[in-house]
């Protein structure tokens, strides 16, 4: 798949951030938007054919990504506030393969059994998987041989946003995200889209 990504973005804009094992690597891709971003993406997960729900037939092959803001330096190896995206991509891949599971748009993950924040600067404690929003044009599905590979972005969520999603549905939560200008780009400074932790109906 890396060859197809290099053809799309240019070889000079893609580096291997980490070789996890023989079948999986994490790629760092520079994407020149109006406000440039870096994408940390799995490469190799799409070799796994997910047992998707009937509704998502044709989306058996995915790669996961985090969209990093310009001010992040993912190469700060000793900074846990910057390294958790790489750690989580590995965890999510392992979870999928060991559980013979699948991910699709709207799927959520609780980050910690005790609802601890992701890091000192990122206070969210859940994830939601989404089709690309900010990167919709750049990360259109990729055809590799007979497989069509889709890209799923990961957005950190607060606990009250998770409650709202469970009560009102994914569509209404994402509508609130879009109204507040929230997409898959990570933001250490964002707050919940809900005015009150207890008044989300």
N, CA and C atoms as an extended XYZ file, in Angstrom:
603
Properties=species:S:1:pos:R:3:atomname:S:1:resname:S:1:resid:I:1 pbc="F F F"
N         0.812       -1.206        0.000 N   UNK     1
C         0.000        0.000        0.000 CA  UNK     1
C         0.851        1.264        0.000 C   UNK     1
N         2.052        1.161        0.592 N   UNK     2
C         2.886        2.364        0.672 CA  UNK     2
C         3.197        2.929       -0.713 C   UNK     2
N         3.375        2.046       -1.688 N   UNK     3
C         3.679        2.505       -3.041 CA  UNK     3
C         2.555        3.376       -3.585 C   UNK     3
N         1.310        2.984       -3.323 N   UNK     4
C         0.159        3.767       -3.797 CA  UNK     4
C         0.056        5.098       -3.065 C   UNK     4
N         0.392        5.100       -1.783 N   UNK     5
C         0.387        6.362       -1.024 CA  UNK     5
C         1.483        7.298       -1.530 C   UNK     5
N         2.648        6.721       -1.851 N   UNK     6
C         3.747        7.537       -2.371 CA  UNK     6
C         3.377        8.136       -3.720 C   UNK     6
N         2.623        7.376       -4.503 N   UNK     7
C         2.175        7.887       -5.800 CA  UNK     7
C         1.184        9.032       -5.605 C   UNK     7
N         0.346        8.922       -4.573 N   UNK     8
C        -0.666        9.948       -4.326 CA  UNK     8
C        -0.065       11.216       -3.733 C   UNK     8
N         0.810       11.062       -2.750 N   UNK     9
C         1.307       12.222       -2.010 CA  UNK     9
C         2.731       12.646       -2.382 C   UNK     9
N         3.492       11.743       -2.983 N   UNK    10
C         4.895       12.016       -3.269 CA  UNK    10
C         5.773       11.311       -2.247 C   UNK    10
N         6.740       10.577       -2.740 N   UNK    11
C         7.598        9.770       -1.859 CA  UNK    11
C         8.293       10.619       -0.811 C   UNK    11
N         8.645       11.847       -1.179 N   UNK    12
C         9.384       12.714       -0.262 CA  UNK    12
C         8.553       13.183        0.925 C   UNK    12
N         7.243       13.007        0.853 N   UNK    13
C         6.366       13.463        1.931 CA  UNK    13
C         5.972       12.344        2.894 C   UNK    13
N         6.532       11.153        2.691 N   UNK    14
C         6.174       10.005        3.520 CA  UNK    14
C         7.431        9.404        4.149 C   UNK    14
N         7.381        9.221        5.454 N   UNK    15
C         8.484        8.565        6.159 CA  UNK    15
C         7.923        7.448        7.038 C   UNK    15
N         8.750        6.457        7.306 N   UNK    16
C         8.357        5.389        8.221 CA  UNK    16
C         8.661        5.866        9.641 C   UNK    16
N         7.615        6.092       10.407 N   UNK    17
C         7.791        6.527       11.797 CA  UNK    17
C         8.228        5.359       12.677 C   UNK    17
N         7.635        4.188       12.429 N   UNK    18
C         7.989        3.009       13.231 CA  UNK    18
C         7.657        1.737       12.471 C   UNK    18
N         8.602        0.800       12.478 N   UNK    19
C         8.339       -0.536       11.950 CA  UNK    19
C         7.896       -1.387       13.122 C   UNK    19
N         6.614       -1.681       13.197 N   UNK    20
C         6.071       -2.405       14.351 CA  UNK    20
C         6.445       -3.876       14.279 C   UNK    20
N         6.197       -4.504       13.145 N   UNK    21
C         6.604       -5.881       12.891 CA  UNK    21
C         6.663       -6.077       11.382 C   UNK    21
N         6.778       -7.322       10.951 N   UNK    22
C         6.934       -7.578        9.517 CA  UNK    22
C         5.715       -7.156        8.705 C   UNK    22
N         4.552       -7.123        9.349 N   UNK    23
C         3.322       -6.853        8.606 CA  UNK    23
C         2.732       -5.471        8.856 C   UNK    23
N         3.321       -4.723        9.775 N   UNK    24
C         2.740       -3.427       10.132 CA  UNK    24
C         3.809       -2.367       10.350 C   UNK    24
N         3.595       -1.206        9.756 N   UNK    25
C         4.431       -0.050       10.036 CA  UNK    25
C         3.537        1.157       10.223 C   UNK    25
N         4.076        2.165       10.898 N   UNK    26
C         3.375        3.431       11.069 CA  UNK    26
C         4.049        4.454       10.175 C   UNK    26
N         3.253        5.084        9.316 N   UNK    27
C         3.779        6.078        8.384 CA  UNK    27
C         3.443        7.476        8.863 C   UNK    27
N         4.341        8.396        8.616 N   UNK    28
C         4.115        9.812        8.897 CA  UNK    28
C         4.066       10.525        7.547 C   UNK    28
N         2.908       11.135        7.275 N   UNK    29
C         2.685       11.759        5.971 CA  UNK    29
C         2.469       13.254        6.136 C   UNK    29
N         3.258       14.047        5.437 N   UNK    30
C         3.067       15.503        5.418 CA  UNK    30
C         2.006       15.840        4.376 C   UNK    30
N         0.954       16.531        4.818 N   UNK    31
C        -0.119       16.903        3.897 CA  UNK    31
C        -0.233       18.429        3.860 C   UNK    31
N         0.037       19.028        2.714 N   UNK    32
C         0.112       20.491        2.609 CA  UNK    32
C        -1.258       21.158        2.436 C   UNK    32
N        -2.035       21.188        3.502 N   UNK    33
C        -3.275       21.951        3.471 CA  UNK    33
C        -2.955       23.430        3.680 C   UNK    33
N        -3.989       24.260        3.717 N   UNK    34
C        -3.794       25.684        4.007 CA  UNK    34
C        -3.059       25.842        5.321 C   UNK    34
N        -3.445       25.033        6.313 N   UNK    35
C        -2.684       24.902        7.552 CA  UNK    35
C        -2.143       23.476        7.563 C   UNK    35
N        -0.866       23.283        7.220 N   UNK    36
C        -0.314       21.932        7.025 CA  UNK    36
C        -0.503       21.035        8.243 C   UNK    36
N        -0.682       19.741        7.979 N   UNK    37
C        -0.814       18.760        9.045 CA  UNK    37
C         0.077       17.573        8.718 C   UNK    37
N         0.295       16.755        9.732 N   UNK    38
C         0.941       15.459        9.546 CA  UNK    38
C        -0.077       14.388        9.903 C   UNK    38
N        -0.043       13.298        9.176 N   UNK    39
C        -0.926       12.175        9.447 CA  UNK    39
C        -0.076       10.995        9.886 C   UNK    39
N        -0.407       10.440       11.044 N   UNK    40
C         0.237        9.220       11.514 CA  UNK    40
C        -0.723        8.080       11.208 C   UNK    40
N        -0.304        7.174       10.326 N   UNK    41
C        -1.217        6.178        9.757 CA  UNK    41
C        -0.636        4.776        9.815 C   UNK    41
N        -1.500        3.811       10.058 N   UNK    42
C        -1.077        2.423        9.935 CA  UNK    42
C        -0.865        2.088        8.461 C   UNK    42
N         0.033        1.182        8.211 N   UNK    43
C         0.248        0.660        6.864 CA  UNK    43
C         0.464       -0.841        6.997 C   UNK    43
N        -0.514       -1.584        6.550 N   UNK    44
C        -0.467       -3.039        6.678 CA  UNK    44
C        -1.707       -3.609        7.329 C   UNK    44
N        -2.432       -2.794        8.089 N   UNK    45
C        -3.682       -3.253        8.688 CA  UNK    45
C        -4.663       -3.701        7.610 C   UNK    45
N        -4.626       -3.063        6.457 N   UNK    46
C        -5.573       -3.372        5.384 CA  UNK    46
C        -5.367       -4.762        4.787 C   UNK    46
N        -4.289       -5.436        5.156 N   UNK    47
C        -4.118       -6.821        4.727 CA  UNK    47
C        -5.078       -7.755        5.459 C   UNK    47
N        -5.640       -7.256        6.564 N   UNK    48
C        -6.608       -8.013        7.353 CA  UNK    48
C        -8.008       -7.724        6.819 C   UNK    48
N        -8.714       -8.770        6.435 N   UNK    49
C       -10.078       -8.632        5.936 CA  UNK    49
C       -11.040       -8.684        7.117 C   UNK    49
N       -11.598       -7.528        7.473 N   UNK    50
C       -12.477       -7.450        8.632 CA  UNK    50
C       -13.822       -8.120        8.341 C   UNK    50
N       -14.372       -8.839        9.326 N   UNK    51
C       -15.706       -9.429        9.169 CA  UNK    51
C       -16.770       -8.367        9.417 C   UNK    51
N       -16.969       -7.480        8.452 N   UNK    52
C       -17.822       -6.312        8.656 CA  UNK    52
C       -19.306       -6.682        8.679 C   UNK    52
N       -20.091       -5.808        9.302 N   UNK    53
C       -21.541       -5.918        9.270 CA  UNK    53
C       -22.005       -5.764        7.823 C   UNK    53
N       -23.123       -6.383        7.498 N   UNK    54
C       -23.655       -6.354        6.128 CA  UNK    54
C       -23.751       -4.938        5.570 C   UNK    54
N       -24.093       -4.000        6.454 N   UNK    55
C       -24.248       -2.601        6.039 CA  UNK    55
C       -22.948       -2.023        5.474 C   UNK    55
N       -21.810       -2.571        5.909 N   UNK    56
C       -20.520       -2.026        5.497 CA  UNK    56
C       -19.786       -2.952        4.530 C   UNK    56
N       -20.545       -3.768        3.830 N   UNK    57
C       -19.951       -4.636        2.827 CA  UNK    57
C       -19.158       -3.779        1.833 C   UNK    57
N       -17.950       -4.204        1.523 N   UNK    58
C       -17.089       -3.424        0.650 CA  UNK    58
C       -16.089       -2.575        1.422 C   UNK    58
N       -16.227       -2.586        2.774 N   UNK    59
C       -15.296       -1.821        3.615 CA  UNK    59
C       -14.538       -2.760        4.561 C   UNK    59
N       -14.147       -3.899        4.010 N   UNK    60
C       -13.449       -4.893        4.836 CA  UNK    60
C       -12.003       -4.519        5.123 C   UNK    60
N       -11.474       -3.567        4.380 N   UNK    61
C       -10.043       -3.248        4.497 CA  UNK    61
C        -9.853       -1.777        4.832 C   UNK    61
N        -9.225       -1.505        5.978 N   UNK    62
C        -9.038       -0.124        6.419 CA  UNK    62
C        -7.619        0.111        6.912 C   UNK    62
N        -7.249        1.370        6.915 N   UNK    63
C        -6.085        1.849        7.645 CA  UNK    63
C        -6.594        2.938        8.591 C   UNK    63
N        -6.019        3.007        9.778 N   UNK    64
C        -6.408        3.977       10.796 CA  UNK    64
C        -5.407        5.118       10.841 C   UNK    64
N        -5.878        6.306       11.197 N   UNK    65
C        -4.942        7.424       11.274 CA  UNK    65
C        -5.352        8.442       12.337 C   UNK    65
N        -4.345        9.133       12.835 N   UNK    66
C        -4.512       10.340       13.631 CA  UNK    66
C        -3.991       11.507       12.800 C   UNK    66
N        -4.696       12.621       12.841 N   UNK    67
C        -4.266       13.832       12.155 CA  UNK    67
C        -3.642       14.761       13.190 C   UNK    67
N        -2.359       15.039       13.021 N   UNK    68
C        -1.602       15.813       14.011 CA  UNK    68
C        -1.533       17.280       13.604 C   UNK    68
N        -1.751       18.183       14.545 N   UNK    69
C        -1.663       19.607       14.226 CA  UNK    69
C        -0.224       20.043       13.974 C   UNK    69
N        -0.094       21.190       13.373 N   UNK    70
C         1.218       21.701       12.971 CA  UNK    70
C         2.174       21.865       14.156 C   UNK    70
N         1.631       22.218       15.331 N   UNK    71
C         2.506       22.509       16.479 CA  UNK    71
C         3.017       21.250       17.192 C   UNK    71
N         2.509       20.082       16.818 N   UNK    72
C         2.974       18.842       17.441 CA  UNK    72
C         4.321       18.418       16.871 C   UNK    72
N         5.156       17.849       17.735 N   UNK    73
C         6.382       17.204       17.275 CA  UNK    73
C         6.316       15.749       17.728 C   UNK    73
N         5.863       14.898       16.838 N   UNK    74
C         5.684       13.488       17.156 CA  UNK    74
C         7.012       12.800       17.432 C   UNK    74
N         8.116       13.449       17.058 N   UNK    75
C         9.439       12.851       17.269 CA  UNK    75
C         9.989       13.100       18.667 C   UNK    75
N         9.208       13.749       19.532 N   UNK    76
C         9.606       13.899       20.931 CA  UNK    76
C         9.375       12.564       21.631 C   UNK    76
N        10.338       11.673       21.507 N   UNK    77
C        10.176       10.285       21.944 CA  UNK    77
C         9.919       10.146       23.439 C   UNK    77
N        10.411       11.085       24.238 N   UNK    78
C        10.242       10.981       25.688 CA  UNK    78
C         9.057       11.788       26.200 C   UNK    78
N         8.251       12.309       25.298 N   UNK    79
C         7.113       13.138       25.695 CA  UNK    79
C         5.824       12.323       25.555 C   UNK    79
N         5.245       11.837       26.679 N   UNK    80
C         4.017       11.028       26.595 CA  UNK    80
C         2.833       11.799       26.017 C   UNK    80
N         2.893       13.135       26.074 N   UNK    81
C         1.815       13.944       25.494 CA  UNK    81
C         1.830       13.916       23.971 C   UNK    81
N         2.905       13.393       23.398 N   UNK    82
C         3.040       13.321       21.946 CA  UNK    82
C         3.090       11.877       21.425 C   UNK    82
N         3.414       10.932       22.294 N   UNK    83
C         3.618        9.558       21.837 CA  UNK    83
C         2.377        8.672       21.890 C   UNK    83
N         1.330        9.120       22.584 N   UNK    84
C         0.167        8.242       22.731 CA  UNK    84
C        -0.513        7.881       21.401 C   UNK    84
N        -0.538        8.749       20.359 N   UNK    85
C        -1.178        8.305       19.116 CA  UNK    85
C        -0.527        7.057       18.517 C   UNK    85
N         0.793        7.001       18.539 N   UNK    86
C         1.494        5.825       18.002 CA  UNK    86
C         1.178        4.598       18.848 C   UNK    86
N         1.199        4.767       20.167 N   UNK    87
C         0.887        3.646       21.060 CA  UNK    87
C        -0.527        3.123       20.803 C   UNK    87
N        -1.456        4.047       20.600 N   UNK    88
C        -2.849        3.647       20.419 CA  UNK    88
C        -3.086        2.989       19.066 C   UNK    88
N        -2.413        3.419       18.038 N   UNK    89
C        -2.572        2.743       16.749 CA  UNK    89
C        -2.157        1.274       16.864 C   UNK    89
N        -1.071        1.032       17.570 N   UNK    90
C        -0.635       -0.354       17.769 CA  UNK    90
C        -1.658       -1.143       18.573 C   UNK    90
N        -2.196       -0.539       19.636 N   UNK    91
C        -3.195       -1.216       20.465 CA  UNK    91
C        -4.448       -1.563       19.657 C   UNK    91
N        -4.896       -0.631       18.843 N   UNK    92
C        -6.121       -0.843       18.079 CA  UNK    92
C        -5.958       -1.946       17.037 C   UNK    92
N        -4.810       -1.971       16.393 N   UNK    93
C        -4.531       -3.035       15.421 CA  UNK    93
C        -4.513       -4.392       16.128 C   UNK    93
N        -3.827       -4.458       17.258 N   UNK    94
C        -3.745       -5.704       18.027 CA  UNK    94
C        -5.131       -6.153       18.463 C   UNK    94
N        -5.957       -5.202       18.923 N   UNK    95
C        -7.316       -5.513       19.359 CA  UNK    95
C        -8.127       -6.120       18.212 C   UNK    95
N        -8.064       -5.506       17.047 N   UNK    96
C        -8.805       -6.007       15.893 CA  UNK    96
C        -8.409       -7.435       15.549 C   UNK    96
N        -7.134       -7.661       15.471 N   UNK    97
C        -6.655       -8.950       14.994 CA  UNK    97
C        -6.868      -10.058       16.021 C   UNK    97
N        -6.680       -9.741       17.296 N   UNK    98
C        -6.855      -10.763       18.328 CA  UNK    98
C        -8.320      -11.104       18.547 C   UNK    98
N        -9.203      -10.126       18.390 N   UNK    99
C       -10.636      -10.344       18.614 CA  UNK    99
C       -11.389      -10.690       17.330 C   UNK    99
N       -10.651      -10.743       16.217 N   UNK   100
C       -11.293      -10.945       14.913 CA  UNK   100
C       -12.442       -9.950       14.744 C   UNK   100
N       -12.147       -8.677       15.055 N   UNK   101
C       -13.172       -7.646       15.067 CA  UNK   101
C       -13.149       -6.776       13.828 C   UNK   101
N       -13.920       -5.714       13.878 N   UNK   102
C       -13.956       -4.776       12.760 CA  UNK   102
C       -14.256       -3.379       13.284 C   UNK   102
N       -13.820       -2.388       12.540 N   UNK   103
C       -14.096       -0.986       12.820 CA  UNK   103
C       -14.785       -0.370       11.614 C   UNK   103
N       -15.739        0.495       11.901 N   UNK   104
C       -16.390        1.270       10.865 CA  UNK   104
C       -16.705        2.652       11.401 C   UNK   104
N       -17.202        3.551       10.562 N   UNK   105
C       -17.553        4.896       11.008 CA  UNK   105
C       -18.565        4.837       12.152 C   UNK   105
N       -18.283        5.600       13.219 N   UNK   106
C       -19.185        5.632       14.367 CA  UNK   106
C       -18.772        4.712       15.497 C   UNK   106
N       -17.854        3.785       15.243 N   UNK   107
C       -17.395        2.908       16.315 CA  UNK   107
C       -16.668        3.721       17.385 C   UNK   107
N       -16.856        3.331       18.629 N   UNK   108
C       -16.224        4.049       19.740 CA  UNK   108
C       -15.390        3.097       20.588 C   UNK   108
N       -14.401        3.671       21.245 N   UNK   109
C       -13.494        2.924       22.117 CA  UNK   109
C       -13.345        3.691       23.426 C   UNK   109
N       -13.472        2.993       24.548 N   UNK   110
C       -13.156        3.596       25.850 CA  UNK   110
C       -11.657        3.431       26.073 C   UNK   110
N       -10.961        4.525       26.337 N   UNK   111
C        -9.505        4.491       26.386 CA  UNK   111
C        -8.945        3.859       27.652 C   UNK   111
N        -9.707        3.932       28.738 N   UNK   112
C        -9.199        3.440       30.013 CA  UNK   112
C       -10.375        2.976       30.871 C   UNK   112
N       -10.199        1.850       31.564 N   UNK   113
C       -11.284        1.311       32.390 CA  UNK   113
C       -11.721        2.286       33.472 C   UNK   113
N       -10.795        3.117       33.907 N   UNK   114
C       -11.105        4.088       34.970 CA  UNK   114
C       -11.356        5.484       34.400 C   UNK   114
N       -11.530        5.561       33.089 N   UNK   115
C       -11.856        6.812       32.406 CA  UNK   115
C       -10.777        7.889       32.589 C   UNK   115
N        -9.530        7.462       32.645 N   UNK   116
C        -8.430        8.418       32.750 CA  UNK   116
C        -8.256        9.149       31.417 C   UNK   116
N        -7.746       10.379       31.497 N   UNK   117
C        -7.496       11.180       30.296 CA  UNK   117
C        -6.375       10.552       29.464 C   UNK   117
N        -6.385       10.847       28.173 N   UNK   118
C        -5.355       10.323       27.281 CA  UNK   118
C        -3.958       10.776       27.678 C   UNK   118
N        -3.839       12.031       28.095 N   UNK   119
C        -2.547       12.580       28.506 CA  UNK   119
C        -2.783       13.808       29.366 C   UNK   119
N        -1.718       14.427       29.798 N   UNK   120
C        -1.841       15.637       30.617 CA  UNK   120
C        -2.484       16.774       29.835 C   UNK   120
N        -2.289       16.794       28.540 N   UNK   121
C        -2.835       17.887       27.723 CA  UNK   121
C        -4.101       17.489       26.973 C   UNK   121
N        -4.304       16.206       26.762 N   UNK   122
C        -5.487       15.720       26.044 CA  UNK   122
C        -6.396       15.042       27.056 C   UNK   122
N        -7.442       15.743       27.477 N   UNK   123
C        -8.277       15.297       28.592 CA  UNK   123
C        -9.368       14.306       28.191 C   UNK   123
N        -9.555       14.068       26.911 N   UNK   124
C       -10.572       13.136       26.463 CA  UNK   124
C       -10.238       11.707       26.914 C   UNK   124
N       -11.275       10.854       26.983 N   UNK   125
C       -11.042        9.476       27.429 CA  UNK   125
C       -11.775        8.430       26.581 C   UNK   125
N       -12.255        8.818       25.407 N   UNK   126
C       -12.864        7.910       24.448 CA  UNK   126
C       -12.383        8.289       23.055 C   UNK   126
N       -12.557        7.368       22.115 N   UNK   127
C       -12.314        7.646       20.697 CA  UNK   127
C       -13.575        7.350       19.904 C   UNK   127
N       -13.755        8.081       18.814 N   UNK   128
C       -14.768        7.730       17.822 CA  UNK   128
C       -14.096        7.661       16.453 C   UNK   128
N       -14.429        6.631       15.696 N   UNK   129
C       -13.897        6.454       14.344 CA  UNK   129
C       -14.784        7.212       13.349 C   UNK   129
N       -14.161        7.909       12.422 N   UNK   130
C       -14.932        8.675       11.434 CA  UNK   130
C       -14.298        8.554       10.056 C   UNK   130
N       -15.129        8.669        9.030 N   UNK   131
C       -14.585        8.882        7.698 CA  UNK   131
C       -13.890       10.246        7.697 C   UNK   131
N       -12.850       10.424        6.891 N   UNK   132
C       -12.140       11.707        6.874 CA  UNK   132
C       -13.079       12.897        6.687 C   UNK   132
N       -12.843       13.931        7.461 N   UNK   133
C       -13.625       15.174        7.373 CA  UNK   133
C       -12.723       16.262        6.808 C   UNK   133
N       -11.742       16.690        7.591 N   UNK   134
C       -10.751       17.661        7.117 CA  UNK   134
C       -10.007       17.110        5.894 C   UNK   134
N        -9.743       15.814        5.924 N   UNK   135
C        -8.931       15.174        4.884 CA  UNK   135
C        -9.771       14.376        3.891 C   UNK   135
N       -11.023       14.771        3.743 N   UNK   136
C       -11.936       14.045        2.862 CA  UNK   136
C       -11.392       13.924        1.444 C   UNK   136
N       -10.863       15.008        0.904 N   UNK   137
C       -10.366       14.985       -0.475 CA  UNK   137
C        -9.032       14.254       -0.581 C   UNK   137
N        -8.187       14.409        0.434 N   UNK   138
C        -6.844       13.814        0.389 CA  UNK   138
C        -6.852       12.320        0.654 C   UNK   138
N        -7.812       11.864        1.457 N   UNK   139
C        -7.833       10.455        1.838 CA  UNK   139
C        -9.069        9.740        1.309 C   UNK   139
N        -9.296        9.910        0.012 N   UNK   140
C       -10.301        9.110       -0.672 CA  UNK   140
C        -9.843        7.644       -0.651 C   UNK   140
N       -10.777        6.692       -0.710 N   UNK   141
C       -10.380        5.275       -0.725 CA  UNK   141
C        -9.322        5.003       -1.796 C   UNK   141
N        -8.466        4.044       -1.490 N   UNK   142
C        -7.320        3.720       -2.341 CA  UNK   142
C        -7.501        2.315       -2.906 C   UNK   142
N        -7.348        2.176       -4.190 N   UNK   143
C        -7.462        0.869       -4.819 CA  UNK   143
C        -6.088        0.213       -4.864 C   UNK   143
N        -5.972       -0.935       -4.207 N   UNK   144
C        -4.724       -1.692       -4.211 CA  UNK   144
C        -5.055       -3.109       -4.669 C   UNK   144
N        -4.731       -3.415       -5.915 N   UNK   145
C        -5.113       -4.711       -6.463 CA  UNK   145
C        -6.635       -4.807       -6.502 C   UNK   145
N        -7.162       -5.878       -5.920 N   UNK   146
C        -8.611       -6.072       -5.897 CA  UNK   146
C        -9.256       -5.441       -4.656 C   UNK   146
N        -8.435       -4.887       -3.759 N   UNK   147
C        -8.966       -4.332       -2.523 CA  UNK   147
C        -9.166       -2.823       -2.624 C   UNK   147
N       -10.256       -2.367       -2.058 N   UNK   148
C       -10.464       -0.930       -1.897 CA  UNK   148
C       -10.228       -0.607       -0.425 C   UNK   148
N        -9.215        0.195       -0.173 N   UNK   149
C        -8.824        0.503        1.201 CA  UNK   149
C        -9.434        1.834        1.619 C   UNK   149
N       -10.158        1.804        2.722 N   UNK   150
C       -10.761        3.001        3.283 CA  UNK   150
C        -9.910        3.484        4.456 C   UNK   150
N        -9.987        4.781        4.736 N   UNK   151
C        -9.226        5.380        5.829 CA  UNK   151
C       -10.192        5.849        6.908 C   UNK   151
N        -9.893        5.484        8.141 N   UNK   152
C       -10.712        5.892        9.276 CA  UNK   152
C        -9.894        6.791       10.193 C   UNK   152
N       -10.384        8.017       10.385 N   UNK   153
C        -9.761        8.925       11.328 CA  UNK   153
C       -10.254        8.644       12.735 C   UNK   153
N        -9.451        9.024       13.714 N   UNK   154
C        -9.795        8.777       15.111 CA  UNK   154
C        -9.869       10.119       15.835 C   UNK   154
N       -11.048       10.418       16.381 N   UNK   155
C       -11.264       11.662       17.122 CA  UNK   155
C       -11.402       11.353       18.610 C   UNK   155
N       -10.585       11.957       19.470 N   UNK   156
C       -10.776       11.792       20.918 CA  UNK   156
C       -12.077       12.469       21.358 C   UNK   156
N       -12.766       11.839       22.318 N   UNK   157
C       -14.033       12.367       22.819 CA  UNK   157
C       -14.015       12.444       24.345 C   UNK   157
N       -14.779       13.402       24.867 N   UNK   158
C       -14.998       13.490       26.306 CA  UNK   158
C       -16.114       12.521       26.715 C   UNK   158
N       -16.158       12.212       28.007 N   UNK   159
C       -17.154       11.280       28.515 CA  UNK   159
C       -18.574       11.730       28.255 C   UNK   159
N       -18.849       13.036       28.385 N   UNK   160
C       -20.218       13.502       28.159 CA  UNK   160
C       -20.599       13.413       26.681 C   UNK   160
N       -19.607       13.553       25.803 N   UNK   161
C       -19.877       13.388       24.370 CA  UNK   161
C       -20.209       11.930       24.056 C   UNK   161
N       -19.538       11.016       24.753 N   UNK   162
C       -19.842        9.603       24.584 CA  UNK   162
C       -21.272        9.313       25.053 C   UNK   162
N       -21.660        9.884       26.186 N   UNK   163
C       -23.028        9.703       26.690 CA  UNK   163
C       -24.045       10.236       25.684 C   UNK   163
N       -23.737       11.396       25.107 N   UNK   164
C       -24.638       12.002       24.127 CA  UNK   164
C       -24.750       11.113       22.892 C   UNK   164
N       -23.638       10.584       22.453 N   UNK   165
C       -23.628        9.709       21.280 CA  UNK   165
C       -24.487        8.472       21.518 C   UNK   165
N       -24.385        7.897       22.712 N   UNK   166
C       -25.165        6.704       23.025 CA  UNK   166
C       -26.664        7.022       23.107 C   UNK   166
N       -26.982        8.224       23.590 N   UNK   167
C       -28.371        8.589       23.755 CA  UNK   167
C       -29.038        9.130       22.497 C   UNK   167
N       -28.269        9.912       21.731 N   UNK   168
C       -28.855       10.615       20.582 CA  UNK   168
C       -28.361       10.102       19.225 C   UNK   168
N       -27.274        9.364       19.248 N   UNK   169
C       -26.780        8.791       17.998 CA  UNK   169
C       -25.559        9.504       17.443 C   UNK   169
N       -24.839        8.783       16.604 N   UNK   170
C       -23.601        9.289       16.008 CA  UNK   170
C       -23.845       10.527       15.152 C   UNK   170
N       -24.896       10.497       14.352 N   UNK   171
C       -25.158       11.603       13.429 CA  UNK   171
C       -25.302       12.929       14.170 C   UNK   171
N       -26.050       12.927       15.268 N   UNK   172
C       -26.277       14.174       15.998 CA  UNK   172
C       -25.007       14.656       16.687 C   UNK   172
N       -24.185       13.716       17.172 N   UNK   173
C       -22.920       14.118       17.781 CA  UNK   173
C       -22.006       14.746       16.738 C   UNK   173
N       -21.872       14.100       15.576 N   UNK   174
C       -21.000       14.644       14.537 CA  UNK   174
C       -21.522       15.985       14.018 C   UNK   174
N       -22.829       16.155       14.031 N   UNK   175
C       -23.403       17.442       13.640 CA  UNK   175
C       -22.949       18.542       14.600 C   UNK   175
N       -22.896       18.218       15.889 N   UNK   176
C       -22.399       19.182       16.881 CA  UNK   176
C       -20.907       19.446       16.674 C   UNK   176
N       -20.157       18.389       16.373 N   UNK   177
C       -18.729       18.564       16.088 CA  UNK   177
C       -18.526       19.539       14.922 C   UNK   177
N       -19.237       19.293       13.836 N   UNK   178
C       -19.076       20.128       12.652 CA  UNK   178
C       -19.477       21.573       12.921 C   UNK   178
N       -20.532       21.762       13.728 N   UNK   179
C       -20.986       23.116       14.061 CA  UNK   179
C       -19.917       23.876       14.845 C   UNK   179
N       -19.090       23.141       15.587 N   UNK   180
C       -18.014       23.751       16.381 CA  UNK   180
C       -16.668       23.725       15.657 C   UNK   180
N       -16.667       23.259       14.425 N   UNK   181
C       -15.426       23.211       13.658 CA  UNK   181
C       -14.485       22.105       14.084 C   UNK   181
N       -15.034       21.059       14.695 N   UNK   182
C       -14.207       19.946       15.170 CA  UNK   182
C       -14.158       18.864       14.097 C   UNK   182
N       -12.959       18.443       13.767 N   UNK   183
C       -12.769       17.356       12.819 CA  UNK   183
C       -11.726       16.409       13.376 C   UNK   183
N       -11.058       15.642       12.511 N   UNK   184
C       -10.133       14.630       13.008 CA  UNK   184
C        -8.780       15.199       13.430 C   UNK   184
N        -8.525       16.484       13.206 N   UNK   185
C        -7.252       17.053       13.645 CA  UNK   185
C        -7.220       17.178       15.158 C   UNK   185
N        -6.198       16.625       15.791 N   UNK   186
C        -6.084       16.665       17.249 CA  UNK   186
C        -5.922       18.101       17.736 C   UNK   186
N        -6.495       18.360       18.898 N   UNK   187
C        -6.454       19.709       19.463 CA  UNK   187
C        -6.349       19.596       20.982 C   UNK   187
N        -5.177       19.937       21.512 N   UNK   188
C        -4.959       19.875       22.964 CA  UNK   188
C        -5.871       20.821       23.728 C   UNK   188
N        -6.409       21.801       23.042 N   UNK   189
C        -7.107       22.880       23.745 CA  UNK   189
C        -8.622       22.833       23.603 C   UNK   189
N        -9.150       21.860       22.890 N   UNK   190
C       -10.592       21.852       22.680 CA  UNK   190
C       -11.334       21.431       23.948 C   UNK   190
N       -12.573       21.907       24.050 N   UNK   191
C       -13.438       21.543       25.162 CA  UNK   191
C       -14.627       20.751       24.624 C   UNK   191
N       -15.408       20.181       25.522 N   UNK   192
C       -16.582       19.430       25.107 CA  UNK   192
C       -17.530       20.319       24.296 C   UNK   192
N       -18.217       19.704       23.340 N   UNK   193
C       -19.184       20.454       22.539 CA  UNK   193
C       -20.496       20.636       23.291 C   UNK   193
N       -20.611       20.019       24.458 N   UNK   194
C       -21.834       20.101       25.241 CA  UNK   194
C       -21.669       21.145       26.333 C   UNK   194
N       -22.670       21.969       26.499 N   UNK   195
C       -22.573       23.089       27.444 CA  UNK   195
C       -22.464       22.623       28.880 C   UNK   195
N       -23.154       21.554       29.199 N   UNK   196
C       -23.141       21.056       30.570 CA  UNK   196
C       -22.954       19.553       30.540 C   UNK   196
N       -22.201       19.048       31.469 N   UNK   197
C       -21.973       17.611       31.561 CA  UNK   197
C       -23.277       16.860       31.798 C   UNK   197
N       -24.252       17.540       32.424 N   UNK   198
C       -25.471       16.853       32.807 CA  UNK   198
C       -26.671       17.248       31.967 C   UNK   198
N       -26.544       18.263       31.137 N   UNK   199
C       -27.682       18.728       30.330 CA  UNK   199
C       -27.395       18.537       28.853 C   UNK   199
N       -27.359       17.249       28.460 N   UNK   200
C       -27.004       16.975       27.071 CA  UNK   200
C       -28.168       16.468       26.259 C   UNK   200
N       -29.372       16.561       26.747 N   UNK   201
C       -30.527       16.109       25.993 CA  UNK   201
C       -31.198       17.270       25.300 C   UNK   201
